[in-house]
Amino acid sequence: MKTNVYEMVTNRIIEQLEKGVIPWERPWHGSNKGAYNRISNKPYSLLNQMALAHTGEYATFKQWTDLGGHIRKGAKAEQIVFWKIQPIEEENEDGEKVIKQIPILKYFNVFHISQIDGVEPKEKLEMNEHESIEEAEKIKVDYMNREHLLIKETISDKAYYSPTADYIQVPCKEQYQNIEEFYSVLFHEITHSTGHKNRLDRKDVKDCLYKGDENYSKEELTAELGSAFLINMLDIETEKSFRNSSAYIQSWMILTSSYQQVAERRKQSSTY
C-alpha cells in the first residue's frame, strides 16, 4: 500500500494531542537547535519539529553508519518530511506541451542519537537571551518594512489586528512582566495579519473580530500556531504562553471532533 505522507504526519500530530502533548510547545531549554540533522547541523523544519519525538541529533541509517555508529536492536525509526518541486510535462488547452512545477511531499526515516551506539553526542549550540530578543525584534521590523504594516505599541489593555485598516495594536513592552510574553502576543497578531487579502487572503481572518463561530476558532488556532512556531524557534517560550496555547488546543480538539462527527453522519447518510 502506498504511503500517504500527509496522513502519516497528521496522524502523528493527532496522536500526540490525544495524549495531552502539544507538539508545537517545546521549549528547547538553552539550545536553539531543537531537533536537527547531525551531518548538516541544520534544524529541521517546524513541521518536522512538531512530528519528531525528541530534540537533539537525528540522522538517517546511512548517515549514522558512515559515522561508525550502530542502530540499537529494536530501535524504531521516525519520519521527517520535505517538499520537492517536480517538473511535470502536460498539455494545455491548445494542445501545447508545458512544464508545470508540482510540489511533492516526500519523507525519510531517521533515528535519534539516543538510539545509536558508537557515536558521541555533539555539544549543544546555545543562544543567549539577549540574542533571542534581538532576533525577535528583527523579525518584527523586517515584517513591518516588507509588508508596509503599522504596528502600534501603546499603553493599553488590548491586543488585536484590524483586517480593515491593516494594522496591529499591542500593549507596550513595559506592561509585560516578561519581554518574552510581549513577543508571544505580537507574533499572534502578526500571524493574523498574514491572512490579509493582499497577502495570503485567508478568509477566516475576516472573522477574527467576531467570536463564537468555527471560522473564528480556526483563525485563532492559526494565529496561535504561528506564534508558537516563532517563539519556539527563538527559544523564548514561557510558562504563560504554554497555558494559553493549551486553552486553544482544547478548543481545537472540540472543533475537530465536531467536524469528524459531521463527516461520519454524511458518510452514513450517503449509504442509504
C-alpha positions in Angstrom: 0.0 0.0 0.0 1.4 3.4 -1.0 2.3 5.6 2.0 0.2 8.7 2.3 2.8 11.2 3.7 0.1 13.8 4.6 -1.9 11.3 6.5 1.2 9.9 8.3 2.2 13.3 9.6 -1.3 14.3 10.6 -1.8 11.0 12.5 1.4 11.6 14.3 0.4 15.0 15.5 -3.1 13.9 16.4 -1.7 11.0 18.4 0.4 13.4 20.5 -2.6 15.7 21.0 -4.8 12.9 22.2 -2.1 12.1 24.8 -2.2 15.7 26.0 1.1 16.6 24.3 1.1 19.9 22.4 3.8 19.2 19.7 4.5 22.8 18.9 5.0 23.8 22.5 8.5 22.5 23.2 10.9 24.9 24.9 14.4 23.8 24.0 16.0 24.9 27.3 19.2 26.6 26.2 19.5 25.1 22.7 18.3 27.0 19.7 18.5 23.8 17.6 15.5 21.7 18.7 15.7 18.6 16.5 18.4 18.9 13.9 20.4 16.8 11.4 23.7 15.5 12.8 25.6 15.9 9.5 24.3 19.3 8.2 24.0 20.8 11.7 20.8 22.5 10.5 17.5 22.4 12.4 14.6 20.5 10.8 11.6 22.4 9.6 8.9 23.4 12.0 6.6 20.7 10.7 9.3 18.1 11.5 9.9 19.7 14.9 6.2 19.0 15.6 6.3 15.4 14.4 9.6 14.2 16.0 9.5 12.8 19.5 12.9 14.3 20.7 15.1 17.3 20.5 18.7 17.0 19.5 20.5 15.0 16.9 18.9 12.9 14.2 20.3 11.2 11.1 19.4 8.5 8.6 20.6 4.9 8.9 23.3 5.6 6.3 24.4 8.8 7.9 24.9 7.1 11.3 26.6 4.1 9.7 29.0 6.4 7.8 29.9 7.9 11.2 30.7 4.5 12.6 27.5 4.2 14.6 25.2 1.3 15.1 21.4 1.4 15.4 20.4 -0.5 18.5 18.4 -3.6 18.1 14.6 -2.9 18.2 15.0 0.8 17.6 12.2 2.3 15.6 12.7 5.0 13.0 10.8 8.3 12.9 9.9 10.2 9.8 10.9 13.6 8.6 9.3 15.2 5.5 10.4 17.7 2.9 9.0 19.4 -0.1 10.5 18.8 -3.6 9.5 20.7 -6.7 9.0 18.2 -9.5 8.7 19.4 -13.1 5.8 17.7 -14.9 5.1 17.9 -18.7 1.4 18.5 -19.5 -0.7 19.6 -22.4 -2.6 22.9 -22.1 -6.0 23.6 -23.7 -4.3 24.5 -27.0 -2.6 21.1 -27.2 0.8 22.7 -26.4 3.3 21.0 -24.1 4.1 23.0 -21.0 6.2 22.3 -17.9 4.4 22.7 -14.6 6.2 22.8 -11.3 4.4 20.4 -8.9 5.3 20.4 -5.2 5.7 16.8 -3.9 5.9 15.8 -0.2 8.5 13.1 0.5 9.8 11.5 3.7 12.9 9.9 5.1 13.4 7.6 8.1 15.7 8.9 10.8 17.0 7.8 14.1 17.7 9.8 17.3 21.2 9.9 18.9 19.8 8.1 21.9 19.2 5.0 19.7 22.8 5.0 18.5 25.9 3.2 19.8 29.4 4.2 18.8 28.8 7.9 18.2 29.2 10.6 20.9 26.7 13.4 21.0 27.7 16.9 19.8 27.9 19.8 22.2 24.7 21.8 22.1 24.8 25.2 20.5 23.3 27.8 22.7 21.7 31.2 22.1 21.7 33.6 25.0 18.6 35.5 26.0 19.9 38.8 24.6 20.4 37.3 21.1 17.0 35.7 21.2 15.2 39.0 21.9 17.3 40.8 19.2 16.2 38.1 16.7 12.5 38.6 17.8 12.8 42.3 17.2 14.4 41.8 13.8 11.5 39.6 12.8 9.1 42.3 13.8 10.9 45.1 12.0 11.6 43.1 8.8 8.0 42.1 8.6 6.7 45.6 9.1 9.0 47.0 6.4 8.3 44.3 3.9 4.6 44.3 4.3 4.2 48.1 5.0 2.3 47.2 8.1 1.9 49.6 11.0 2.4 48.0 14.5 1.3 50.3 17.3 2.8 49.7 20.7 0.7 51.7 23.1 -0.3 51.8 26.8 -3.5 49.8 26.6 -5.2 46.6 27.6 -6.0 45.4 24.1 -4.1 43.4 21.5 -5.6 42.9 18.1 -5.2 43.0 14.4 -7.5 45.1 12.3 -8.2 43.5 8.9 -10.0 46.6 7.5 -7.3 49.1 8.4 -4.5 46.6 8.2 -2.6 47.4 11.4 -1.7 45.8 14.7 -2.0 47.2 18.2 -0.4 45.6 21.2 0.3 46.8 24.8 3.8 48.3 25.0 6.7 46.2 26.3 6.8 47.9 29.7 3.3 46.4 30.5 4.6 42.8 30.4 6.3 41.1 33.3 8.4 39.2 30.8 9.6 40.5 27.4 9.0 37.0 26.0 5.3 37.4 26.6 5.2 40.6 24.6 6.6 38.8 21.6 4.3 35.9 22.1 1.3 38.3 21.8 2.8 40.2 19.0 3.5 37.2 16.9 0.0 36.0 17.4 -1.3 39.2 15.9 1.3 39.2 13.2 0.1 35.8 12.1 -3.5 37.1 11.9 -2.1 39.8 9.6 -0.7 37.3 7.1 -4.3 36.5 6.2 -5.0 39.9 4.8 -6.4 40.0 1.2 -3.2 41.4 -0.1 -1.1 38.6 1.5 -2.4 35.1 1.9 -6.1 36.1 1.5 -7.2 33.8 4.3 -10.9 34.1 4.5 -11.1 33.3 8.2 -9.1 36.4 9.2 -12.1 38.5 8.2 -13.9 36.8 11.1 -11.2 37.3 13.7 -13.2 40.1 15.3 -16.4 38.0 15.6 -16.1 35.5 18.3 -18.0 32.3 18.7 -18.2 30.6 15.2 -16.0 28.0 13.6 -14.1 30.4 11.4 -13.1 32.4 14.4 -11.8 29.3 16.2 -9.8 28.2 13.1 -8.3 31.6 12.7 -7.3 31.8 16.4 -5.7 28.4 16.2 -3.8 29.6 13.1 -2.5 32.6 14.9 -1.5 30.7 18.0 0.4 28.2 15.9 2.2 30.9 14.1 3.2 32.5 17.5 4.2 29.1 19.0 6.4 28.3 16.0 8.2 31.6 16.2 8.8 31.7 20.0 10.0 28.1 20.0 12.4 28.8 17.1 13.7 31.8 19.0 13.8 29.9 22.4 11.6 32.4 24.2 8.9 30.0 25.4 7.3 30.9 28.7 5.0 29.1 31.1 2.2 31.6 30.5 2.3 31.2 26.7 2.2 27.4 27.2 -1.0 27.7 29.3 -2.6 30.0 26.7 -1.9 27.6 23.9 -3.3 24.7 26.0 -6.6 26.5 26.0 -6.5 27.0 22.3 -5.8 23.3 21.6 -8.6 22.2 23.8 -11.0 24.3 21.7 -9.4 22.9 18.6 -9.9 19.3 19.6 -13.6 20.0 20.3 -13.9 21.7 16.9 -12.1 18.7 15.2 -14.4 16.3 17.0 -17.5 18.1 15.7 -16.1 18.0 12.1 -15.4 14.3 12.4 -19.0 13.7 13.6 -20.5 15.7 10.7 -18.3 13.8 8.2 -19.3 10.5 9.7 -23.0 11.4 9.5 -22.6 12.4 5.9 -20.8 9.2 5.1 -23.6 7.1 6.8 -26.4 9.1 5.0 -24.8 8.5 1.6 -25.0 4.8 2.0 -28.8 4.8 2.1 
